[in-house]
Amino acid sequence: MPAAIVPILAERSTGDAMLWSLILIVAILLLFGVVLVYRKWMNADDTTSGPGFTLSDLRRLHKEGKMTTEEFEKAKSALIGSLKVAPATPATTPENPAPTPRQGPRTHPPGFDVLPPEE
């Protein structure tokens, strides 16, 4: 190669290397962000339902005409039936603690789900 072309190629390859290095760094940062969002989504609490209907909500819907009398009576009996069942659950004591709620779809912290079973 002629001596005049070598500095031009060296300069060009350095510039290309810097460009591809920056592209690689940006891609790694984007993937890191995607992993963070995914982990946050996986660990999200999956209790999204609200408190539900109360008896006063049902009465209001019936009064506004959005619910027939038959629907109101069925919903009222279902609501009262579910409230009667709730106190039948065992009370929590030091010997019988309440179960801890799940924190998303994962059941174990990362890494602990790949250990061999204990014998």
Secondary structure, 3 states (H helix, E strand, C coil): CCCCHHHHHHHHHHHHHHHHHHHHHHHHHHHHHHHHHHHHHHCCCCCCCCCCCCHHHHHHHHHCCCCCHHHHHHHHHHHHHHHHHHHHCCCCCCCCCCCCCCCCCCCCCCCHHHCCCCC
